[in-house]
Amino acid sequence: MKFFLDSAIVEEIEHAFTMWGFDGVTTNPRHVQASGKPFLKVIREIAALAAGTDRAISVEVNPHHNDPGAMVEEGLRLAAISPNFVIKLPATEAGFKAIPLLKEHGVRANLTLVFSAAQALQARKEAASDRNLLLRALDYYDYARGLGELPPEILPAYGSALMHAGRFEEAAQALSAALEQAPEAPGGLSEVLKRAQQGAQQVRLLEERVREVENTRPEDQAVQLLRAQSLIFQNRPLQAGYLLEHVMSREDAMSAAWVLLGYARAWMGQDEGFLSEWPVPPVPDGEQAEQWTKLAQFCAGRGDWSAAERYLTHATEQYPGASAPWLVLCDLAIARNNAPAARQHLAEAELSLIHISEPTRLLSISYAVFCLKKKKNKLLTHQDAAPATH
């Protein structure tokens, strides 16, 4: 067991460290305000007390931030002050999104204002990218709903969890209720609600389309792929996976079936199994890398960064002459505010062009060079706009 002092009074903290050997300190802006000193002065004094030890000092960003980017920006500035600092974030939609972004920069983070076991599990999910933890969190939420109406302050996190799980209809209901019951809800909630409603509408339209064609062409591969898409959108990746494996057993299996199967397996946390069972896309030689990048982009679009990176890394190892996987890895790194990784992937993409010399691929080379220049400009713009960390 570890003991942490909840205070921002330097004298109290020093006494707790020297007299009682406390393991760390947790602070927040209100505690600092109560000390009567400027915020930066207080946290620097606390950092000095912990210098040279492994004591953790939780320092909270402005809890009124509604944008994960603003939380990350402030978190990076605070983390640069002391290696003992652990950045504390509120357990809101923005806070959950900020955790993996800070992790990309090697910054430790934790959550505050956690009012339920479900939120705690969801926080662990955001830190570990573990879909099983997300589903367990939803089990807690659903159980709590069976006991009574969820409190308004819980609804945004519940709606976020539903969105991540692909339960768009329920997410839209939860987020609508959150906005009705708490007009002062965090900014950006309306946009999340809009995405949930759009997702729900897409699922309904797709299901209607599938039912129309299934009656007349049940064994048509294109129809089966539509059914698999509908199952995935309905948060039923296991059933979609069974159907797609059946499609892949056909001699004329389409590459789209392979991509969807990899997507469904990643959704279930089985991307490593997919890599070992289906390591080669059913396309002609020279086109495999493109299929891996397409699959990775699908996963990244759902926020499954880990699976996307694993798929792309596999592609770079199997097809060293292909620049596309490196370029998409660069995109992912930029999206996650990881400029060092983006520069490294960009350099690998440039190096991969050395392996391409066939005249028939001149068009591919010119396009790759165009992409490289575009991404370099984007990376330079990102660096110019990056927040200072000192």
N, C-alpha and C positions, 0 to 999 in steps of 0.2 A: 504494500500500500504506500502511496505517496501523498504528501501533504503540501497543499498550495495555499498561500495567503491571498485572500481577495482584498486587495488594497492598492492604493497609489501613494500612500504616505511613506516617504523614504525612511523616516526614523523607525516606523513600525516594521518595515521590511528588513532593515538592517538588524533589528533586534530578533526577528524571527529566524534570520539566517544564522546569526552568531550564537544565540541562546538556545534555540530549539532545532536547528538544522533543517529547516523547511526545504522542500525539494524545488520550490519554484513559486512564482507569483502570477496571479491573473488580474488584469486591470481592465478598465473600460473608460470611455471618455467622461462619464459621470463621476467616477472615482477621481479622475485627474482634476476635473473641475472643482471638486470638493476640497482638493489639496491647496487651492489658491495660487497655484503656480502655472506657468505656460505649459502646454502639453509636451512639446519637444524637450523642454528643460527637465521635466519630471521623468520622462521615459529614458533620457540619457543618464540621469542620476541612478535610476534603477538598473540600467544596463551596466553601469560601473560596478555596482554591488555584485553582479553575477559574473563579471568578467573573469575568464580563466577557469570557470567551473562548467559543469554540464546542467546547471539549473535552467529550467525553461521559464521564460517570461512571456505570458500571453498579452499581446498588445492589440487592441481592437481598432479596426478601421471605423470610419464614420458609419454608424448603423443606419443612417438615412439614405445611403447610396442605394439607388435602384438599378444601377447598371453594373454588370460584372466587370466590365473594363475599368470603370472608376475604382472598384474595389481592388483590382489587380494593381492598378497604377499606384494607389496609396500603399498597398501591401508591400510592393517592391521598395518603395521609398523607406518604409519603416524597417523592413528586413535588412536593408543596407546599413542600418545604424549599429546592429549587434547580431552576432551569430546565435545568441541565446534567444532571440525573439521568435516567437511562434505567432503568426498572424491570426487573430480571432475575427471570424466573419459571422454575420447573423444567419440563422437557418431559414433563409428565404430563397426564392427562386434564383435571384442574382447570386446569393452566397453559395448555393450549390454549384452554380456554373463556374464561379471564380476559383473553387478549390483545385480542380485539375489544371487550370491555367497557371496558378501559383506553383503547383507541383512541377510543371514543366521547367520552371526557373529554379528548381531546387529549394523552394521556400516552403517551410513547414506551415501548416494551417490547421485550425480547428474551428468548431462551430459553437455558437452560443444561442440562447433563446430557443433551445430544443425542448418542446413541451410534450413530446410523445415518443414511445418506443419506435413508432413508424418513422418519425423524423430522424431519429438516431440511426436507424438502419439505412435510411435513404442517404444520410450524410456519409456513412461508411461506403455505400454504393458509389457515390460521386468520387470519393477518394480512391477507391479500388477498382472502379469500372467493372463491378461484379453484378451481372444481371440477376443472379440468384438472390442477392441481398435486396435488390429492387423489388422483386416479386414477393419476398418475405415481408418487406415494408408494406406492400399493397395488401397482403393478408392481414396485417395489423390494422391498417386503415379500414378495410372491409369489415373486420370483426368489430371495430369501434363503431362503425355505422350501424351495425346490428343492435348495438346497445342504446343508441340514441343519435340525435343530430350532432354532427361534428361542429366544434366551435368555429366561428368565422376566421380566426387567425390561423387555423389549421388548413382551411380549404385551399389556399394557393399552393402549399406544398403537396397536398393530396392531388390537386389537378396536375401539377408538374410530374408527379410520379405516374399518373395515368397516361400523360402524354408520352413519357419515355417508354412506357409499356405498349404503346399503340392503341390504347383504349380511348379513342378520340371522342366518341359520343359521351362517355361518362366524364371525360376531362372537361368537355365543354359545359356540361351541367354543373360540375363542381366549381369551375372558374366563374360561370355566370352567377352562381349563388354567392361566391366570394365578393364579386363586384357589387351585387345588390345589398349585401349585408354590411359591407365595409367600403363605402365610397372613397375612403382615404387609403385604400389598399396600395401597395407599392406600384410605382409607375412601370409601364411595360406589361402589366397584367392583361390589359385589353388586347395587346398584340398577341400574347400567348393564347388568349381566348379565340382570337380570330383564326390562328393556325389550327387550333383544335376543331373549330367549326368547319374549316376547309377540309381537314382530314376526314371528319365524319361524313361530309358530303361526297368526297371522293370514294370512300368505302361503299356508300349507298349506290352511287352511280355504277361502280364497277360490279357490284353484286347483281344489279339489275341486268347489266350487259351479259354477265356470265350465264345467268339463268335463261336468257333469251336464246343463246347459241348452244347451250349444253343439250337441250332437248333434241336438236336436229343433228349435231355433230359431236357426240360424247367422246369418241376416240380420236378426234382431231387434236394433234399435238399443240397447235396454237390455242385451242380452247382449253386444253389442260393447263397450259401456262397461265391463261387468264384466271382459271380457278385457283392455281397456286398463288398468284398475286393477291387475289381476294382473300385467301386464307391468311396470308402474311399480314395484310392490312387489318384483318380482324384479330390480330394477335394470336394466331394459331400456327406458329412456325413448325411445330412438330408434324401436324397433319400435312402442311405444305411440303415438308421435307420428304415424307413418305411418297407423296404424289410425284415429286420431282425425281426421286430415285427411280421410280417406275418409268418415268419419261426417259431418263438417262440410260436405261437398259435397252432402249431402241437403237437400232443401227443408224437411224437417221436423226438422232438426238440433236436438237438445235443448241447453239452456244448460249442462247438466252436461258435455256433450262439449267445449264451449268452455272451461269451467273446467279440465277435465283436460288439455286441449291446452296451455293456458297454464302449467299446473303442470309438464307434461313438458318444455316448451321451456325453462322456467326451470331445471329440473334439469340440462339440457344447457348452461346458460349462454347460451341464445338468447332471453332475455326481451325484448331490444330488437327482435329480428326479429318476435316475436309481436306486439308493440305496433304495428309498422308493417303487418303482414299481417292481423291480426284486431283492429282498433281498437274495434270495436263488438260487444258481446255480442248473441246472437240472442234478445233479449227485447224486450217492448214499451217504448216511451219511458217514462221515469220509473223504470225498474227496472234500468237499466244500472249505475249506481253500486253497487248492492247486489251485482251479480255480480263487479265488480272487487274489492270488499272481501272477498267470499268467496274469490276466487282468491288474494288477498294473504294471507289468514289461513291457507290451505293451505300457501303457501310459507313463511310464518313458522313454522308448526308443524314444518317440516322443518329450520328453522334458516337458511333462505335469506332473511336480512333484506334484502339489497340488492334482490333481485327484488321482494319484498313492497313495499318503499318505492317502487320505480319504478312498479309497477302502481298503487299508491295515489296517487302524485303525478300520474300520468296522469289518474286519475279526478277528482282535485280540479280539474285544469285543464279537463277536458271537461264536468264537471257542477258548476259553482260553487255551485249551490243545494243540494247534497247535503252533509249533515253527517257521514254514516257514514264516508267515507274519512278525514276528519280525526280522528274518534274512534278509528279503528283505528290511525292513525299515532300518536296519543297513547298507545294501549296498547303499541305497539311501543317507543316511547321509554321508557316506564316500565319495561318488561321489560328494557331495556338500560341501566337506571340513568341515563338522560339526562333529568334533570328540566327543564333549560331548554328542550329541544326539546318535551317533553311539554306545558309551559305554552304554548308558541307554537302547537302544534297544537290545543290546547284553545281558545285564543282564536280561531283560524280557524274552529273548529266553531261557536262561538257566533255569529261574524259571518255564517256561512253561513245561519243561521236567518232572517236579515233578508230573504233572497231568497224565503222560503217564505211565501206569504200565502193560497193557495187554501183555501177552507173544507173542501174534500174531503181536505185533507192535515192537518187538525187533529190527528188521531190520531198521525200521524208526528211532528208537532212536539212533542206532549206526551211521546212516547217519547224523542225526542232530548234534550229538557230533562231527563228522568229520567236518561238516560245521562250527560249533562254533570254533573249534581249528584253522581252516583255516582263519576265519574272525578275530580272535584275533591276529593272526600273521600279517594279512593285516593291522589291526588297529594300532598295535605297529609300523609297518613299516611306516605307514602314520604319526604317531606322531613323529617318529624320523626325518622324512623328512620335518615336518611342519616348516614354517618360524617363526622366533622369532618375537614377537610383542612388544618388548621393546628395 
